[in-house]
């Protein structure tokens, strides 16, 4: 779903958009999507760091790692 909005930009920012984009809508959507993805990846990296620093998780991981290697064919 799309919504039409009106925003006010500084002259310099509008010039920058016009230099990079033939279609302002597509350019702004792409920039916002990249920022959303960057934030998601940052959160994922933080979650992996938390996970690797969690001794309870690490212990559980070792239990499952042993279970995976118990001789069952994949």
Predicted model as a PDB file, atoms N, CA, C, CB and O in Angstrom, pLDDT in the B-factor column:
MODEL        1                                                                  
ATOM      1  N   UNK A   1       0.838  -1.165   0.000  1.00 87.00           N  
ATOM      2  CA  UNK A   1       0.000   0.000   0.000  1.00 87.00           C  
ATOM      3  C   UNK A   1       0.890   1.237   0.000  1.00 87.00           C  
ATOM      4  CB  UNK A   1      -0.958  -0.007   1.209  1.00 87.00           C  
ATOM      5  O   UNK A   1       1.931   1.259   0.657  1.00 87.00           O  
ATOM      6  N   UNK A   2       0.491   2.237  -0.717  1.00 88.00           N  
ATOM      7  CA  UNK A   2       1.231   3.493  -0.806  1.00 88.00           C  
ATOM      8  C   UNK A   2       0.379   4.632  -0.298  1.00 88.00           C  
ATOM      9  CB  UNK A   2       1.682   3.766  -2.246  1.00 88.00           C  
ATOM     10  O   UNK A   2      -0.846   4.624  -0.414  1.00 88.00           O  
ATOM     11  N   UNK A   3       1.050   5.597   0.260  1.00 91.00           N  
ATOM     12  CA  UNK A   3       0.389   6.829   0.715  1.00 91.00           C  
ATOM     13  C   UNK A   3       1.127   8.010   0.117  1.00 91.00           C  
ATOM     14  CB  UNK A   3       0.358   6.924   2.283  1.00 91.00           C  
ATOM     15  O   UNK A   3       2.356   8.016   0.046  1.00 91.00           O  
ATOM     16  N   UNK A   4       0.389   8.987  -0.303  1.00 92.00           N  
ATOM     17  CA  UNK A   4       0.984  10.205  -0.821  1.00 92.00           C  
ATOM     18  C   UNK A   4       1.154  11.165   0.346  1.00 92.00           C  
ATOM     19  CB  UNK A   4       0.113  10.834  -1.959  1.00 92.00           C  
ATOM     20  O   UNK A   4       0.212  11.407   1.100  1.00 92.00           O  
ATOM     21  N   UNK A   5       2.365  11.716   0.494  1.00 92.00           N  
ATOM     22  CA  UNK A   5       2.644  12.672   1.567  1.00 92.00           C  
ATOM     23  C   UNK A   5       3.325  13.900   0.976  1.00 92.00           C  
ATOM     24  CB  UNK A   5       3.531  12.030   2.677  1.00 92.00           C  
ATOM     25  O   UNK A   5       3.774  13.901  -0.170  1.00 92.00           O  
ATOM     26  N   UNK A   6       3.385  14.920   1.781  1.00 94.00           N  
ATOM     27  CA  UNK A   6       4.095  16.127   1.381  1.00 94.00           C  
ATOM     28  C   UNK A   6       5.157  16.390   2.445  1.00 94.00           C  
ATOM     29  CB  UNK A   6       3.115  17.359   1.217  1.00 94.00           C  
ATOM     30  O   UNK A   6       4.862  16.422   3.640  1.00 94.00           O  
ATOM     31  N   UNK A   7       6.410  16.580   1.987  1.00 93.00           N  
ATOM     32  CA  UNK A   7       7.498  16.865   2.924  1.00 93.00           C  
ATOM     33  C   UNK A   7       8.244  18.108   2.465  1.00 93.00           C  
ATOM     34  CB  UNK A   7       8.468  15.657   3.041  1.00 93.00           C  
ATOM     35  O   UNK A   7       8.178  18.495   1.298  1.00 93.00           O  
ATOM     36  N   UNK A   8       8.943  18.717   3.386  1.00 95.00           N  
ATOM     37  CA  UNK A   8       9.761  19.882   3.080  1.00 95.00           C  
ATOM     38  C   UNK A   8      11.221  19.482   3.241  1.00 95.00           C  
ATOM     39  CB  UNK A   8       9.398  21.096   4.001  1.00 95.00           C  
ATOM     40  O   UNK A   8      11.624  18.948   4.274  1.00 95.00           O  
ATOM     41  N   UNK A   9      12.005  19.751   2.198  1.00 95.00           N  
ATOM     42  CA  UNK A   9      13.431  19.439   2.211  1.00 95.00           C  
ATOM     43  C   UNK A   9      14.241  20.719   2.054  1.00 95.00           C  
ATOM     44  CB  UNK A   9      13.785  18.434   1.093  1.00 95.00           C  
ATOM     45  O   UNK A   9      13.788  21.681   1.433  1.00 95.00           O  
ATOM     46  N   UNK A  10      15.429  20.719   2.616  1.00 96.00           N  
ATOM     47  CA  UNK A  10      16.359  21.810   2.358  1.00 96.00           C  
ATOM     48  C   UNK A  10      16.722  21.797   0.878  1.00 96.00           C  
ATOM     49  CB  UNK A  10      17.634  21.690   3.250  1.00 96.00           C  
ATOM     50  O   UNK A  10      16.706  20.744   0.239  1.00 96.00           O  
ATOM     51  N   UNK A  11      17.047  22.961   0.337  1.00 96.00           N  
ATOM     52  CA  UNK A  11      17.405  23.056  -1.081  1.00 96.00           C  
ATOM     53  C   UNK A  11      18.557  22.118  -1.441  1.00 96.00           C  
ATOM     54  CB  UNK A  11      17.781  24.495  -1.432  1.00 96.00           C  
ATOM     55  O   UNK A  11      18.546  21.491  -2.500  1.00 96.00           O  
ATOM     56  N   UNK A  12      19.551  22.025  -0.553  1.00 96.00           N  
ATOM     57  CA  UNK A  12      20.723  21.182  -0.824  1.00 96.00           C  
ATOM     58  C   UNK A  12      20.329  19.709  -0.910  1.00 96.00           C  
ATOM     59  CB  UNK A  12      21.792  21.378   0.268  1.00 96.00           C  
ATOM     60  O   UNK A  12      20.835  18.977  -1.760  1.00 96.00           O  
ATOM     61  N   UNK A  13      19.427  19.278  -0.031  1.00 94.00           N  
ATOM     62  CA  UNK A  13      18.989  17.882  -0.058  1.00 94.00           C  
ATOM     63  C   UNK A  13      18.183  17.573  -1.310  1.00 94.00           C  
ATOM     64  CB  UNK A  13      18.164  17.563   1.180  1.00 94.00           C  
ATOM     65  O   UNK A  13      18.317  16.494  -1.888  1.00 94.00           O  
ATOM     66  N   UNK A  14      17.359  18.501  -1.722  1.00 94.00           N  
ATOM     67  CA  UNK A  14      16.581  18.300  -2.942  1.00 94.00           C  
ATOM     68  C   UNK A  14      17.505  18.226  -4.158  1.00 94.00           C  
ATOM     69  CB  UNK A  14      15.551  19.435  -3.119  1.00 94.00           C  
ATOM     70  O   UNK A  14      17.303  17.397  -5.045  1.00 94.00           O  
ATOM     71  N   UNK A  15      18.515  19.093  -4.196  1.00 93.00           N  
ATOM     72  CA  UNK A  15      19.496  19.028  -5.289  1.00 93.00           C  
ATOM     73  C   UNK A  15      20.199  17.678  -5.315  1.00 93.00           C  
ATOM     74  CB  UNK A  15      20.531  20.154  -5.150  1.00 93.00           C  
ATOM     75  O   UNK A  15      20.411  17.101  -6.381  1.00 93.00           O  
ATOM     76  N   UNK A  16      20.559  17.178  -4.136  1.00 92.00           N  
ATOM     77  CA  UNK A  16      21.228  15.879  -4.042  1.00 92.00           C  
ATOM     78  C   UNK A  16      20.334  14.767  -4.580  1.00 92.00           C  
ATOM     79  CB  UNK A  16      21.623  15.581  -2.586  1.00 92.00           C  
ATOM     80  O   UNK A  16      20.784  13.915  -5.346  1.00 92.00           O  
ATOM     81  N   UNK A  17      19.082  14.781  -4.181  1.00 93.00           N  
ATOM     82  CA  UNK A  17      18.143  13.771  -4.675  1.00 93.00           C  
ATOM     83  C   UNK A  17      18.009  13.873  -6.186  1.00 93.00           C  
ATOM     84  CB  UNK A  17      16.764  13.931  -4.003  1.00 93.00           C  
ATOM     85  O   UNK A  17      17.996  12.856  -6.879  1.00 93.00           O  
ATOM     86  N   UNK A  18      17.909  15.084  -6.696  1.00 93.00           N  
ATOM     87  CA  UNK A  18      17.758  15.267  -8.133  1.00 93.00           C  
ATOM     88  C   UNK A  18      18.999  14.809  -8.897  1.00 93.00           C  
ATOM     89  CB  UNK A  18      17.466  16.725  -8.445  1.00 93.00           C  
ATOM     90  O   UNK A  18      18.888  14.360 -10.037  1.00 93.00           O  
ATOM     91  N   UNK A  19      20.183  14.915  -8.282  1.00 92.00           N  
ATOM     92  CA  UNK A  19      21.412  14.451  -8.927  1.00 92.00           C  
ATOM     93  C   UNK A  19      21.435  12.924  -9.040  1.00 92.00           C  
ATOM     94  CB  UNK A  19      22.641  14.940  -8.146  1.00 92.00           C  
ATOM     95  O   UNK A  19      21.915  12.381 -10.035  1.00 92.00           O  
ATOM     96  N   UNK A  20      20.923  12.245  -8.033  1.00 88.00           N  
ATOM     97  CA  UNK A  20      21.008  10.790  -7.983  1.00 88.00           C  
ATOM     98  C   UNK A  20      19.789  10.077  -8.550  1.00 88.00           C  
ATOM     99  CB  UNK A  20      21.215  10.357  -6.581  1.00 88.00           C  
ATOM    100  O   UNK A  20      19.861   8.893  -8.879  1.00 88.00           O  
ATOM    101  N   UNK A  21      18.683  10.779  -8.664  1.00 89.00           N  
ATOM    102  CA  UNK A  21      17.447  10.064  -8.960  1.00 89.00           C  
ATOM    103  C   UNK A  21      16.675  10.708 -10.095  1.00 89.00           C  
ATOM    104  CB  UNK A  21      16.578   9.994  -7.729  1.00 89.00           C  
ATOM    105  O   UNK A  21      16.468  11.920 -10.136  1.00 89.00           O  
ATOM    106  N   UNK A  22      16.259   9.853 -11.010  1.00 88.00           N  
ATOM    107  CA  UNK A  22      15.304  10.307 -11.998  1.00 88.00           C  
ATOM    108  C   UNK A  22      13.903  10.264 -11.404  1.00 88.00           C  
ATOM    109  CB  UNK A  22      15.386   9.450 -13.275  1.00 88.00           C  
ATOM    110  O   UNK A  22      13.045  11.081 -11.739  1.00 88.00           O  
ATOM    111  N   UNK A  23      13.692   9.316 -10.532  1.00 92.00           N  
ATOM    112  CA  UNK A  23      12.395   9.126  -9.879  1.00 92.00           C  
ATOM    113  C   UNK A  23      12.600   9.312  -8.375  1.00 92.00           C  
ATOM    114  CB  UNK A  23      11.785   7.701 -10.204  1.00 92.00           C  
ATOM    115  O   UNK A  23      13.131   8.428  -7.703  1.00 92.00           O  
ATOM    116  N   UNK A  24      12.186  10.441  -7.860  1.00 91.00           N  
ATOM    117  CA  UNK A  24      12.402  10.751  -6.438  1.00 91.00           C  
ATOM    118  C   UNK A  24      11.762   9.709  -5.528  1.00 91.00           C  
ATOM    119  CB  UNK A  24      11.843  12.134  -6.108  1.00 91.00           C  
ATOM    120  O   UNK A  24      12.350   9.312  -4.522  1.00 91.00           O  
ATOM    121  N   UNK A  25      10.565   9.273  -5.880  1.00 91.00           N  
ATOM    122  CA  UNK A  25       9.840   8.308  -5.046  1.00 91.00           C  
ATOM    123  C   UNK A  25      10.653   7.022  -4.899  1.00 91.00           C  
ATOM    124  CB  UNK A  25       8.446   7.997  -5.652  1.00 91.00           C  
ATOM    125  O   UNK A  25      10.821   6.516  -3.789  1.00 91.00           O  
ATOM    126  N   UNK A  26      11.152   6.499  -6.006  1.00 92.00           N  
ATOM    127  CA  UNK A  26      11.931   5.260  -5.958  1.00 92.00           C  
ATOM    128  C   UNK A  26      13.224   5.460  -5.165  1.00 92.00           C  
ATOM    129  CB  UNK A  26      12.253   4.771  -7.384  1.00 92.00           C  
ATOM    130  O   UNK A  26      13.628   4.596  -4.387  1.00 92.00           O  
ATOM    131  N   UNK A  27      13.864   6.609  -5.375  1.00 92.00           N  
ATOM    132  CA  UNK A  27      15.113   6.881  -4.674  1.00 92.00           C  
ATOM    133  C   UNK A  27      14.893   6.946  -3.167  1.00 92.00           C  
ATOM    134  CB  UNK A  27      15.729   8.187  -5.172  1.00 92.00           C  
ATOM    135  O   UNK A  27      15.628   6.317  -2.406  1.00 92.00           O  
ATOM    136  N   UNK A  28      13.902   7.691  -2.737  1.00 92.00           N  
ATOM    137  CA  UNK A  28      13.636   7.829  -1.297  1.00 92.00           C  
ATOM    138  C   UNK A  28      13.223   6.489  -0.697  1.00 92.00           C  
ATOM    139  CB  UNK A  28      12.536   8.885  -1.043  1.00 92.00           C  
ATOM    140  O   UNK A  28      13.667   6.143   0.398  1.00 92.00           O  
ATOM    141  N   UNK A  29      12.383   5.734  -1.395  1.00 94.00           N  
ATOM    142  CA  UNK A  29      12.005   4.403  -0.906  1.00 94.00           C  
ATOM    143  C   UNK A  29      13.220   3.492  -0.777  1.00 94.00           C  
ATOM    144  CB  UNK A  29      10.975   3.764  -1.841  1.00 94.00           C  
ATOM    145  O   UNK A  29      13.329   2.743   0.194  1.00 94.00           O  
ATOM    146  N   UNK A  30      14.134   3.548  -1.745  1.00 94.00           N  
ATOM    147  CA  UNK A  30      15.341   2.712  -1.695  1.00 94.00           C  
ATOM    148  C   UNK A  30      16.231   3.101  -0.519  1.00 94.00           C  
ATOM    149  CB  UNK A  30      16.130   2.827  -3.010  1.00 94.00           C  
ATOM    150  O   UNK A  30      16.760   2.231   0.173  1.00 94.00           O  
ATOM    151  N   UNK A  31      16.398   4.396  -0.289  1.00 95.00           N  
ATOM    152  CA  UNK A  31      17.216   4.860   0.832  1.00 95.00           C  
ATOM    153  C   UNK A  31      16.608   4.408   2.158  1.00 95.00           C  
ATOM    154  CB  UNK A  31      17.356   6.399   0.802  1.00 95.00           C  
ATOM    155  O   UNK A  31      17.323   3.944   3.046  1.00 95.00           O  
ATOM    156  N   UNK A  32      15.306   4.541   2.289  1.00 95.00           N  
ATOM    157  CA  UNK A  32      14.641   4.131   3.528  1.00 95.00           C  
ATOM    158  C   UNK A  32      14.707   2.623   3.714  1.00 95.00           C  
ATOM    159  CB  UNK A  32      13.183   4.594   3.531  1.00 95.00           C  
ATOM    160  O   UNK A  32      14.871   2.152   4.840  1.00 95.00           O  
ATOM    161  N   UNK A  33      14.584   1.856   2.637  1.00 97.00           N  
ATOM    162  CA  UNK A  33      14.695   0.401   2.727  1.00 97.00           C  
ATOM    163  C   UNK A  33      16.092  -0.002   3.178  1.00 97.00           C  
ATOM    164  CB  UNK A  33      14.363  -0.251   1.376  1.00 97.00           C  
ATOM    165  O   UNK A  33      16.244  -0.895   4.012  1.00 97.00           O  
ATOM    166  N   UNK A  34      17.122   0.656   2.625  1.00 98.00           N  
ATOM    167  CA  UNK A  34      18.502   0.365   3.027  1.00 98.00           C  
ATOM    168  C   UNK A  34      18.715   0.666   4.510  1.00 98.00           C  
ATOM    169  CB  UNK A  34      19.492   1.178   2.176  1.00 98.00           C  
ATOM    170  O   UNK A  34      19.389  -0.091   5.208  1.00 98.00           O  
ATOM    171  N   UNK A  35      18.149   1.757   4.984  1.00 98.00           N  
ATOM    172  CA  UNK A  35      18.279   2.111   6.406  1.00 98.00           C  
ATOM    173  C   UNK A  35      17.559   1.089   7.279  1.00 98.00           C  
ATOM    174  CB  UNK A  35      17.716   3.527   6.671  1.00 98.00           C  
ATOM    175  O   UNK A  35      18.063   0.702   8.333  1.00 98.00           O  
ATOM    176  N   UNK A  36      16.384   0.656   6.840  1.00 98.00           N  
ATOM    177  CA  UNK A  36      15.646  -0.367   7.590  1.00 98.00           C  
ATOM    178  C   UNK A  36      16.459  -1.661   7.647  1.00 98.00           C  
ATOM    179  CB  UNK A  36      14.255  -0.628   6.943  1.00 98.00           C  
ATOM    180  O   UNK A  36      16.545  -2.290   8.702  1.00 98.00           O  
ATOM    181  N   UNK A  37      17.048  -2.058   6.534  1.00 98.00           N  
ATOM    182  CA  UNK A  37      17.863  -3.275   6.481  1.00 98.00           C  
ATOM    183  C   UNK A  37      19.099  -3.136   7.375  1.00 98.00           C  
ATOM    184  CB  UNK A  37      18.288  -3.577   5.025  1.00 98.00           C  
ATOM    185  O   UNK A  37      19.471  -4.073   8.081  1.00 98.00           O  
ATOM    186  N   UNK A  38      19.735  -1.953   7.339  1.00 98.00           N  
ATOM    187  CA  UNK A  38      20.916  -1.713   8.177  1.00 98.00           C  
ATOM    188  C   UNK A  38      20.557  -1.859   9.653  1.00 98.00           C  
ATOM    189  CB  UNK A  38      21.504  -0.306   7.906  1.00 98.00           C  
ATOM    190  O   UNK A  38      21.296  -2.482  10.415  1.00 98.00           O  
ATOM    191  N   UNK A  39      19.430  -1.290  10.053  1.00 98.00           N  
ATOM    192  CA  UNK A  39      18.988  -1.409  11.448  1.00 98.00           C  
ATOM    193  C   UNK A  39      18.672  -2.851  11.809  1.00 98.00           C  
ATOM    194  CB  UNK A  39      17.761  -0.532  11.695  1.00 98.00           C  
ATOM    195  O   UNK A  39      18.982  -3.296  12.914  1.00 98.00           O  
ATOM    196  N   UNK A  40      18.055  -3.590  10.883  1.00 98.00           N  
ATOM    197  CA  UNK A  40      17.735  -4.997  11.137  1.00 98.00           C  
ATOM    198  C   UNK A  40      19.016  -5.808  11.301  1.00 98.00           C  
ATOM    199  CB  UNK A  40      16.873  -5.579   9.989  1.00 98.00           C  
ATOM    200  O   UNK A  40      19.112  -6.640  12.203  1.00 98.00           O  
ATOM    201  N   UNK A  41      20.002  -5.573  10.434  1.00 98.00           N  
ATOM    202  CA  UNK A  41      21.270  -6.292  10.516  1.00 98.00           C  
ATOM    203  C   UNK A  41      22.009  -5.946  11.807  1.00 98.00           C  
ATOM    204  CB  UNK A  41      22.148  -5.967   9.300  1.00 98.00           C  
ATOM    205  O   UNK A  41      22.637  -6.818  12.408  1.00 98.00           O  
ATOM    206  N   UNK A  42      21.944  -4.700  12.236  1.00 98.00           N  
ATOM    207  CA  UNK A  42      22.568  -4.291  13.496  1.00 98.00           C  
ATOM    208  C   UNK A  42      21.924  -5.036  14.660  1.00 98.00           C  
ATOM    209  CB  UNK A  42      22.446  -2.761  13.700  1.00 98.00           C  
ATOM    210  O   UNK A  42      22.620  -5.533  15.545  1.00 98.00           O  
ATOM    211  N   UNK A  43      20.596  -5.113  14.659  1.00 97.00           N  
ATOM    212  CA  UNK A  43      19.893  -5.854  15.710  1.00 97.00           C  
ATOM    213  C   UNK A  43      20.246  -7.330  15.686  1.00 97.00           C  
ATOM    214  CB  UNK A  43      18.388  -5.682  15.563  1.00 97.00           C  
ATOM    215  O   UNK A  43      20.396  -7.950  16.739  1.00 97.00           O  
ATOM    216  N   UNK A  44      20.380  -7.896  14.502  1.00 97.00           N  
ATOM    217  CA  UNK A  44      20.758  -9.308  14.379  1.00 97.00           C  
ATOM    218  C   UNK A  44      22.157  -9.541  14.932  1.00 97.00           C  
ATOM    219  CB  UNK A  44      20.689  -9.761  12.909  1.00 97.00           C  
ATOM    220  O   UNK A  44      22.387 -10.513  15.652  1.00 97.00           O  
ATOM    221  N   UNK A  45      23.081  -8.666  14.606  1.00 97.00           N  
ATOM    222  CA  UNK A  45      24.448  -8.782  15.118  1.00 97.00           C  
ATOM    223  C   UNK A  45      24.471  -8.675  16.640  1.00 97.00           C  
ATOM    224  CB  UNK A  45      25.347  -7.701  14.499  1.00 97.00           C  
ATOM    225  O   UNK A  45      25.198  -9.413  17.304  1.00 97.00           O  
ATOM    226  N   UNK A  46      23.685  -7.766  17.188  1.00 97.00           N  
ATOM    227  CA  UNK A  46      23.609  -7.629  18.647  1.00 97.00           C  
ATOM    228  C   UNK A  46      23.024  -8.885  19.276  1.00 97.00           C  
ATOM    229  CB  UNK A  46      22.764  -6.403  19.033  1.00 97.00           C  
ATOM    230  O   UNK A  46      23.477  -9.311  20.339  1.00 97.00           O  
ATOM    231  N   UNK A  47      22.033  -9.478  18.640  1.00 95.00           N  
ATOM    232  CA  UNK A  47      21.427 -10.706  19.163  1.00 95.00           C  
ATOM    233  C   UNK A  47      22.429 -11.846  19.146  1.00 95.00           C  
ATOM    234  CB  UNK A  47      20.181 -11.086  18.348  1.00 95.00           C  
ATOM    235  O   UNK A  47      22.492 -12.627  20.095  1.00 95.00           O  
ATOM    236  N   UNK A  48      23.215 -11.954  18.076  1.00 94.00           N  
ATOM    237  CA  UNK A  48      24.242 -13.001  18.020  1.00 94.00           C  
ATOM    238  C   UNK A  48      25.301 -12.787  19.096  1.00 94.00           C  
ATOM    239  CB  UNK A  48      24.902 -13.033  16.633  1.00 94.00           C  
ATOM    240  O   UNK A  48      25.782 -13.748  19.696  1.00 94.00           O  
ATOM    241  N   UNK A  49      25.664 -11.529  19.341  1.00 95.00           N  
ATOM    242  CA  UNK A  49      26.638 -11.237  20.400  1.00 95.00           C  
ATOM    243  C   UNK A  49      26.076 -11.626  21.761  1.00 95.00           C  
ATOM    244  CB  UNK A  49      27.023  -9.740  20.390  1.00 95.00           C  
ATOM    245  O   UNK A  49      26.764 -12.253  22.566  1.00 95.00           O  
ATOM    246  N   UNK A  50      24.826 -11.254  22.017  1.00 94.00           N  
ATOM    247  CA  UNK A  50      24.188 -11.632  23.282  1.00 94.00           C  
ATOM    248  C   UNK A  50      24.141 -13.148  23.430  1.00 94.00           C  
ATOM    249  CB  UNK A  50      22.767 -11.048  23.367  1.00 94.00           C  
ATOM    250  O   UNK A  50      24.407 -13.691  24.502  1.00 94.00           O  
ATOM    251  N   UNK A  51      23.802 -13.809  22.351  1.00 92.00           N  
ATOM    252  CA  UNK A  51      23.703 -15.269  22.360  1.00 92.00           C  
ATOM    253  C   UNK A  51      25.057 -15.907  22.658  1.00 92.00           C  
ATOM    254  CB  UNK A  51      23.166 -15.777  21.015  1.00 92.00           C  
ATOM    255  O   UNK A  51      25.135 -16.862  23.431  1.00 92.00           O  
ATOM    256  N   UNK A  52      26.111 -15.390  22.056  1.00 91.00           N  
ATOM    257  CA  UNK A  52      27.432 -15.975  22.280  1.00 91.00           C  
ATOM    258  C   UNK A  52      27.965 -15.681  23.673  1.00 91.00           C  
ATOM    259  CB  UNK A  52      28.408 -15.463  21.246  1.00 91.00           C  
ATOM    260  O   UNK A  52      28.861 -16.379  24.147  1.00 91.00           O  
ATOM    261  N   UNK A  53      27.428 -14.656  24.341  1.00 93.00           N  
ATOM    262  CA  UNK A  53      27.856 -14.319  25.696  1.00 93.00           C  
ATOM    263  C   UNK A  53      26.945 -14.906  26.774  1.00 93.00           C  
ATOM    264  CB  UNK A  53      27.917 -12.820  25.851  1.00 93.00           C  
ATOM    265  O   UNK A  53      27.129 -14.630  27.959  1.00 93.00           O  
ATOM    266  N   UNK A  54      25.976 -15.704  26.373  1.00 94.00           N  
ATOM    267  CA  UNK A  54      25.016 -16.286  27.315  1.00 94.00           C  
ATOM    268  C   UNK A  54      25.463 -17.713  27.658  1.00 94.00           C  
ATOM    269  CB  UNK A  54      23.563 -16.283  26.716  1.00 94.00           C  
ATOM    270  O   UNK A  54      25.334 -18.612  26.827  1.00 94.00           O  
ATOM    271  N   UNK A  55      25.981 -17.927  28.857  1.00 92.00           N  
ATOM    272  CA  UNK A  55      26.488 -19.259  29.214  1.00 92.00           C  
ATOM    273  C   UNK A  55      25.389 -20.328  29.201  1.00 92.00           C  
ATOM    274  CB  UNK A  55      27.139 -19.212  30.592  1.00 92.00           C  
ATOM    275  O   UNK A  55      25.655 -21.481  28.859  1.00 92.00           O  
ATOM    276  N   UNK A  56      24.173 -19.962  29.566  1.00 93.00           N  
ATOM    277  CA  UNK A  56      23.076 -20.931  29.549  1.00 93.00           C  
ATOM    278  C   UNK A  56      22.789 -21.382  28.116  1.00 93.00           C  
ATOM    279  CB  UNK A  56      21.803 -20.324  30.188  1.00 93.00           C  
ATOM    280  O   UNK A  56      22.573 -22.568  27.866  1.00 93.00           O  
ATOM    281  N   UNK A  57      22.786 -20.451  27.196  1.00 91.00           N  
ATOM    282  CA  UNK A  57      22.576 -20.810  25.799  1.00 91.00           C  
ATOM    283  C   UNK A  57      23.718 -21.677  25.294  1.00 91.00           C  
ATOM    284  CB  UNK A  57      22.439 -19.553  24.933  1.00 91.00           C  
ATOM    285  O   UNK A  57      23.492 -22.662  24.591  1.00 91.00           O  
ATOM    286  N   UNK A  58      24.940 -21.311  25.650  1.00 90.00           N  
ATOM    287  CA  UNK A  58      26.093 -22.087  25.195  1.00 90.00           C  
ATOM    288  C   UNK A  58      26.030 -23.527  25.701  1.00 90.00           C  
ATOM    289  CB  UNK A  58      27.393 -21.426  25.659  1.00 90.00           C  
ATOM    290  O   UNK A  58      26.371 -24.457  24.971  1.00 90.00           O  
ATOM    291  N   UNK A  59      25.598 -23.713  26.935  1.00 90.00           N  
ATOM    292  CA  UNK A  59      25.455 -25.061  27.482  1.00 90.00           C  
ATOM    293  C   UNK A  59      24.394 -25.830  26.710  1.00 90.00           C  
ATOM    294  CB  UNK A  59      25.096 -25.009  28.979  1.00 90.00           C  
ATOM    295  O   UNK A  59      24.610 -26.987  26.349  1.00 90.00           O  
ATOM    296  N   UNK A  60      23.274 -25.217  26.458  1.00 89.00           N  
ATOM    297  CA  UNK A  60      22.199 -25.853  25.689  1.00 89.00           C  
ATOM    298  C   UNK A  60      22.675 -26.189  24.277  1.00 89.00           C  
ATOM    299  CB  UNK A  60      20.959 -24.936  25.628  1.00 89.00           C  
ATOM    300  O   UNK A  60      22.337 -27.243  23.739  1.00 89.00           O  
ATOM    301  N   UNK A  61      23.447 -25.306  23.688  1.00 86.00           N  
ATOM    302  CA  UNK A  61      23.995 -25.539  22.359  1.00 86.00           C  
ATOM    303  C   UNK A  61      24.886 -26.776  22.363  1.00 86.00           C  
ATOM    304  CB  UNK A  61      24.782 -24.311  21.875  1.00 86.00           C  
ATOM    305  O   UNK A  61      24.820 -27.590  21.442  1.00 86.00           O  
ATOM    306  N   UNK A  62      25.711 -26.921  23.383  1.00 85.00           N  
ATOM    307  CA  UNK A  62      26.583 -28.098  23.472  1.00 85.00           C  
ATOM    308  C   UNK A  62      25.771 -29.381  23.580  1.00 85.00           C  
ATOM    309  CB  UNK A  62      27.526 -27.975  24.673  1.00 85.00           C  
ATOM    310  O   UNK A  62      26.132 -30.393  22.979  1.00 85.00           O  
ATOM    311  N   UNK A  63      24.680 -29.354  24.338  1.00 84.00           N  
ATOM    312  CA  UNK A  63      23.818 -30.531  24.473  1.00 84.00           C  
ATOM    313  C   UNK A  63      23.254 -30.917  23.115  1.00 84.00           C  
ATOM    314  CB  UNK A  63      22.671 -30.265  25.478  1.00 84.00           C  
ATOM    315  O   UNK A  63      23.281 -32.089  22.738  1.00 84.00           O  
ATOM    316  N   UNK A  64      22.742 -29.936  22.380  1.00 83.00           N  
ATOM    317  CA  UNK A  64      22.173 -30.225  21.062  1.00 83.00           C  
ATOM    318  C   UNK A  64      23.252 -30.607  20.056  1.00 83.00           C  
ATOM    319  CB  UNK A  64      21.391 -29.020  20.548  1.00 83.00           C  
ATOM    320  O   UNK A  64      22.998 -31.407  19.157  1.00 83.00           O  
ATOM    321  N   UNK A  65      24.448 -30.050  20.193  1.00 77.00           N  
ATOM    322  CA  UNK A  65      25.542 -30.394  19.295  1.00 77.00           C  
ATOM    323  C   UNK A  65      25.916 -31.859  19.466  1.00 77.00           C  
ATOM    324  CB  UNK A  65      26.762 -29.493  19.553  1.00 77.00           C  
ATOM    325  O   UNK A  65      26.208 -32.537  18.481  1.00 77.00           O  
ATOM    326  N   UNK A  66      25.911 -32.354  20.687  1.00 74.00           N  
ATOM    327  CA  UNK A  66      26.170 -33.773  20.938  1.00 74.00           C  
ATOM    328  C   UNK A  66      25.043 -34.630  20.353  1.00 74.00           C  
ATOM    329  CB  UNK A  66      26.318 -34.039  22.458  1.00 74.00           C  
ATOM    330  O   UNK A  66      25.302 -35.676  19.757  1.00 74.00           O  
ATOM    331  N   UNK A  67      23.802 -34.191  20.523  1.00 71.00           N  
ATOM    332  CA  UNK A  67      22.668 -34.946  20.014  1.00 71.00           C  
ATOM    333  C   UNK A  67      22.704 -35.054  18.491  1.00 71.00           C  
ATOM    334  CB  UNK A  67      21.365 -34.299  20.462  1.00 71.00           C  
ATOM    335  O   UNK A  67      22.340 -36.086  17.927  1.00 71.00           O  
ATOM    336  N   UNK A  68      23.145 -33.984  17.831  1.00 70.00           N  
ATOM    337  CA  UNK A  68      23.223 -34.017  16.369  1.00 70.00           C  
ATOM    338  C   UNK A  68      24.251 -35.035  15.903  1.00 70.00           C  
ATOM    339  CB  UNK A  68      23.570 -32.632  15.816  1.00 70.00           C  
ATOM    340  O   UNK A  68      24.076 -35.667  14.861  1.00 70.00           O  
ATOM    341  N   UNK A  69      25.302 -35.194  16.657  1.00 66.00           N  
ATOM    342  CA  UNK A  69      26.368 -36.111  16.268  1.00 66.00           C  
ATOM    343  C   UNK A  69      26.194 -37.517  16.840  1.00 66.00           C  
ATOM    344  CB  UNK A  69      27.692 -35.556  16.703  1.00 66.00           C  
ATOM    345  O   UNK A  69      27.179 -38.243  16.975  1.00 66.00           O  
ATOM    346  N   UNK A  70      24.977 -37.915  17.176  1.00 67.00           N  
ATOM    347  CA  UNK A  70      24.787 -39.214  17.829  1.00 67.00           C  
ATOM    348  C   UNK A  70      24.676 -40.390  16.849  1.00 67.00           C  
ATOM    349  CB  UNK A  70      23.548 -39.164  18.684  1.00 67.00           C  
ATOM    350  O   UNK A  70      24.281 -41.490  17.235  1.00 67.00           O  
ATOM    351  N   UNK A  71      25.021 -40.153  15.603  1.00 66.00           N  
ATOM    352  CA  UNK A  71      25.033 -41.256  14.650  1.00 66.00           C  
ATOM    353  C   UNK A  71      23.832 -41.332  13.755  1.00 66.00           C  
ATOM    354  CB  UNK A  71      25.157 -42.517  15.365  1.00 66.00           C  
ATOM    355  O   UNK A  71      23.746 -42.244  12.933  1.00 66.00           O  
ATOM    356  N   UNK A  72      22.902 -40.421  13.874  1.00 64.00           N  
ATOM    357  CA  UNK A  72      21.758 -40.434  12.980  1.00 64.00           C  
ATOM    358  C   UNK A  72      22.169 -39.943  11.609  1.00 64.00           C  
ATOM    359  CB  UNK A  72      20.619 -39.578  13.538  1.00 64.00           C  
ATOM    360  O   UNK A  72      22.928 -38.983  11.473  1.00 64.00           O  
ATOM    361  N   UNK A  73      21.645 -40.633  10.574  1.00 63.00           N  
ATOM    362  CA  UNK A  73      21.947 -40.190   9.212  1.00 63.00           C  
ATOM    363  C   UNK A  73      21.097 -38.967   8.884  1.00 63.00           C  
ATOM    364  CB  UNK A  73      21.693 -41.330   8.181  1.00 63.00           C  
ATOM    365  O   UNK A  73      19.941 -38.864   9.294  1.00 63.00           O  
ATOM    366  N   UNK A  74      21.698 -38.046   8.137  1.00 57.00           N  
ATOM    367  CA  UNK A  74      20.944 -36.853   7.741  1.00 57.00           C  
ATOM    368  C   UNK A  74      20.390 -37.014   6.347  1.00 57.00           C  
ATOM    369  CB  UNK A  74      21.820 -35.604   7.815  1.00 57.00           C  
ATOM    370  O   UNK A  74      19.725 -36.111   5.839  1.00 57.00           O  
TER     371      UNK A  74                                                      
ENDMDL                                                                          
END                                                                             
